[in-house]
């Protein structure tokens, strides 16, 4: 339930095409729907600008399908993260329009046109191994209606690869930087652009990377201005935040 859907419902009541009781019934599931094992927040799209996102890990397939059913009925685009192939197949049997990105481990169902932004979100990964997290960020931003451009495998070990795309990066309105190992890429990008940089440490790396802790600490201690950091492997939060920023960017 988002602002546009409420406007349409109220307009339908006003012109007589929807009865008052029917409208009351439609609004009854707002602000949430209790499934017993989950309370689906149908009000979130109205409060936050995008409906509740489903985190799949730890849920049974039956629980996931029930939550997706509630979300689809509630309107707006659907995004589920950390989804297995088995989970996707179960969702697709119920909703053939569902799309799976096996690299990002996301399921998306497009039902509405989300408000876009005036710019482009650049998504940069240090290595190919960081792509699952980068793709999660991309899928999140795009289902939220944002235009993205990807720059993968441009880490600091071959910095000429990154510098070859300097102009494109400098034209972005937000940059998401995904890196494991020592996490230096976020600082380098932060020193090249005049827009917000959202750094995502990944758990990629050998022993002393401590499953992403080394990259996390490096990014938190970045000497580049304008770098914010999200949790380890959290491409979703980076893509969501980038979309929120880009929505407020005026077209150039």
NORRATA-V808314 format. One record per residue. RES is the residue in one small letter. SS is DSSP state (H for helix, E for strand, L for the rest). PSI is psi in radians with two decimals (NA if undefined). D_FIRST is the distance of its C-alpha to the first C-alpha in whole Angstrom. Layout:
[[RES,SS,PSI,D_FIRST] [RES,SS,PSI,D_FIRST]]
This chain:
[[x,L,1.92,0] [x,L,3.10,4] [x,H,-0.70,7] [x,H,-0.71,8] [x,H,-0.67,6] [x,H,-0.72,7] [x,H,-0.77,10] [x,H,-0.70,11] [x,H,-0.79,10] [x,H,-0.64,13] [x,H,-0.65,15] [x,H,-0.65,15] [x,H,-0.73,16] [x,H,-0.73,19] [x,H,0.01,20] [x,L,0.02,21] [x,L,-0.26,19] [x,L,2.28,17] [x,L,2.67,18] [x,H,-0.78,17] [x,H,-0.61,17] [x,H,-0.70,15] [x,H,-0.71,12] [x,H,-0.73,13] [x,H,-0.71,13] [x,H,-0.59,9] [x,H,-0.20,8] [x,H,-0.57,11] [x,L,-0.02,9] [x,L,2.24,7] [x,L,-0.21,9] [x,E,2.82,10] [x,E,2.15,12] [x,E,1.97,15] [x,L,0.06,17] [x,L,-0.99,20] [x,L,-0.14,21] [x,L,2.57,17] [x,E,1.77,15] [x,E,2.14,11] [x,E,1.56,9] [x,L,-0.18,6] [x,L,-0.20,6] [x,H,-0.64,8] [x,H,-0.64,6] [x,H,-0.69,7] [x,H,-0.75,10] [x,H,-0.12,11] [x,L,-0.10,10] [x,L,2.46,10] [x,L,2.94,8] [x,L,2.36,10] [x,L,2.50,14] [x,E,2.16,16] [x,E,2.04,19] [x,L,-0.55,22] [x,L,2.37,25] [x,L,-0.15,26] [x,L,2.56,24] [x,L,2.84,25] [x,H,-0.70,25] [x,H,-0.73,23] [x,H,-0.77,21] [x,H,-0.83,20] [x,H,-0.71,19] [x,H,-0.72,17] [x,H,-0.72,15] [x,H,-0.72,14] [x,H,-0.77,14] [x,H,-0.72,11] [x,H,-0.72,9] [x,H,-0.79,10] [x,H,-0.53,9] [x,H,-0.19,6] [x,L,2.93,6] [x,L,2.94,7] [x,L,2.63,11] [x,E,2.31,12] [x,E,2.22,15] [x,E,2.31,18] [x,E,2.83,21] [x,L,0.82,24] [x,L,2.37,24] [x,L,2.90,27] [x,H,-0.66,29] [x,H,-0.72,29] [x,H,-0.75,25] [x,H,-0.77,24] [x,H,-0.68,26] [x,H,-0.71,25] [x,H,-0.71,21] [x,H,-0.59,23] [x,H,-0.60,24] [x,H,-0.62,21] [x,L,1.62,19] [x,L,-0.36,22] [x,L,-0.11,20] [x,L,2.49,20] [x,E,2.36,22] [x,E,2.30,24] [x,E,1.79,26] [x,L,-0.42,29] [x,L,-0.85,30] [x,L,-0.34,27] [x,L,0.75,26] [x,E,2.68,22] [x,E,2.28,20] [x,E,2.53,17] [x,E,1.96,16] [x,L,2.11,15] [x,L,-0.27,12] [x,L,2.79,11] [x,L,1.95,14] [x,L,2.62,13] [x,L,2.23,15] [x,L,-2.92,18] [x,L,3.08,21] [x,L,-0.15,25] [x,L,-2.88,27] [x,E,2.46,27] [x,E,2.07,26] [x,E,2.31,30] [x,E,2.05,30] [x,E,2.29,33] [x,E,2.51,35] [x,L,-0.79,38] [x,L,2.93,39] [x,H,-0.57,38] [x,H,-0.32,37] [x,H,-0.06,35] [x,H,-0.66,33] [x,H,-0.70,30] [x,H,-0.71,29] [x,H,-0.70,29] [x,H,-0.58,27] [x,H,-0.72,24] [x,H,-0.75,24] [x,H,-0.83,24] [x,H,-0.69,22] [x,H,-0.86,19] [x,H,-0.70,20] [x,H,-0.65,20] [x,H,-0.32,16] [x,L,0.16,15] [x,L,0.22,17] [x,L,2.60,20] [x,E,2.32,24] [x,E,2.79,26] [x,E,2.29,30] [x,E,2.54,31] [x,E,1.68,35] [x,L,2.58,36] [x,L,0.94,39] [x,L,0.70,40] [x,L,3.01,41] [x,H,-0.29,44] [x,H,-0.34,47] [x,H,1.20,47] [x,H,-0.34,46] [x,H,-0.46,47] [x,H,-0.72,44] [x,H,-0.80,42] [x,H,-0.41,44] [x,L,-0.34,44] [x,L,0.36,40] [x,H,-0.79,41] [x,H,-0.76,40] [x,H,-0.71,37] [x,H,-0.68,36] [x,H,-0.26,37] [x,L,-0.09,34] [x,L,2.72,31] [x,L,-0.41,29] [x,E,2.53,28] [x,E,2.24,30] [x,E,2.16,29] [x,E,2.12,32] [x,E,2.09,33] [x,E,2.50,36] [x,L,-2.48,38] [x,L,-2.10,42] [x,L,-0.10,43] [x,L,0.39,39] [x,L,-0.35,41] [x,H,-0.62,39] [x,H,-0.72,37] [x,H,-0.69,40] [x,H,-0.84,41] [x,H,-0.69,38] [x,H,-0.47,37] [x,L,-0.02,41] [x,L,-0.36,40] [x,L,2.81,37] [x,L,0.37,36] [x,L,2.96,32] [x,E,2.46,30] [x,E,2.17,31] [x,E,1.98,29] [x,E,2.35,31] [x,E,1.85,31] [x,E,2.49,34] [x,L,2.87,34] [x,L,0.23,36] [x,L,2.28,38] [x,L,2.96,42] [x,L,-3.09,45] [x,H,-0.93,46] [x,H,-0.02,46] [x,H,-0.25,43] [x,H,0.83,42] [x,H,0.65,39] [x,H,-0.17,37] [x,H,-0.66,38] [x,H,-0.79,41] [x,H,-0.69,39] [x,H,-0.85,36] [x,H,-0.66,39] [x,H,-0.75,40] [x,H,-0.69,37] [x,H,-0.48,37] [x,L,0.34,40] [x,L,2.39,40] [x,L,-0.10,42] [x,L,2.39,40] [x,L,2.67,38] [x,L,0.35,34] [x,E,2.10,34] [x,E,2.70,31] [x,E,2.37,31] [x,E,-3.10,28] [x,L,2.87,29] [x,L,2.26,31] [x,L,0.27,30] [x,L,1.21,26] [x,H,-0.57,25] [x,H,-0.90,22] [x,H,-0.65,22] [x,H,-0.78,24] [x,H,-0.67,22] [x,H,-0.84,19] [x,H,-0.72,21] [x,H,-0.70,23] [x,H,-0.73,20] [x,H,-0.72,19] [x,H,-0.80,22] [x,H,-0.54,22] [x,H,-0.48,19] [x,L,0.08,22] [x,L,2.23,25] [x,L,2.50,26] [x,L,2.44,27] [x,L,NA,31]]
